[in-house]
């Protein structure tokens, strides 16, 4: 799903709170290979709660990545998450495509908690898209226009074309589906843990059925270490990643990290409880983790113990070919969970 689009392949650009990730893929008859890959860290003040606060830092980051990777493709795809993104599955009387296009805005007003003139909107028919059916299911996505404009502006200021805007939940699903065989008999939660926001997309019967963004991510771990050991944000981030900082060893940080991991498990459990109570689906069988926060030491073990489900870390490069002379496999393995959104975007073709 895209909020606006034109027509061909794109560069995947994940503009996150912690870093910008750029991925470009070649796609030959469904076989993907890695063409470009880069990560550019961002200062914490550049993006706050998913909103661009210092566009010059973001523009500079895009330019650095594009230049360093010698990217020639002009069309860039990015995605959004957070409270300004609304995803709803709605049921409507069956109608043809022209009737739906005419009535969708009026229908959407009943489900979107913003002024309809303040959002960019897109939709796709999930089922019942023929007049033989009495009803049809439509997936509706709306994002605040101001937020879309900010991200598009950053890309255009970097001299690129903002060809496609998606949402993180669907980019993550795209990355999963091109790398794994989806088991339609299981309820699978794709959980992308970013610096500020954790995005959940639950698949049942092989289809997406539930979405939610939680305002909890890697920054919570870093901030807890800051408070506990009186460190700067940068020092706490390094300690979280396993470095010894000012006499504090990584082992000392584990108790703090495990405490925050338990908090995150509680937030995810509340979301799963709501899903079970409202969806009519079976309980979640499996978690697939992605995002930079998924690399936090001890987090996966705590989630497994607290949630009692099978957990694995997504490898969004699992079925993507790459040259080992250009890309160190050990390095790719160490960062691959961070790339899920950008890979999901890079696999898109505009207009699909």
Secondary structure, 3 states (H helix, E strand, C coil): CCCCCCCCECEEEEECCCEEEEEEEEEECCEEEEEEEEEEECCCCCEECCEECCHHHHHHHHHHHHHHCCCCCCEEEEEECCCCEEEEEEEEECCCHHHHHHHHHHHHHCCCCCCHHHEEEEEEEEECCCCCCCEEEEEEEEEEHHHHHHHHHHHHHCCCEEEEEEEHHHHHHHHHHHHCCCCCCCCEEEEEECCCCEEEEEEECCEEEEEEEECCCHHHHHHHHHHHHCCCHHHHHHHHCCCCECCECHHHHHHHHHHHHHHHHHHHHHHHHHHHHHHCCCCCCEEEEECHHHHCCCHHHHHHHHHCCEEEECCCCCCCECCCCCCCHHHHHHHHHHHHHHHHHHCCECCC
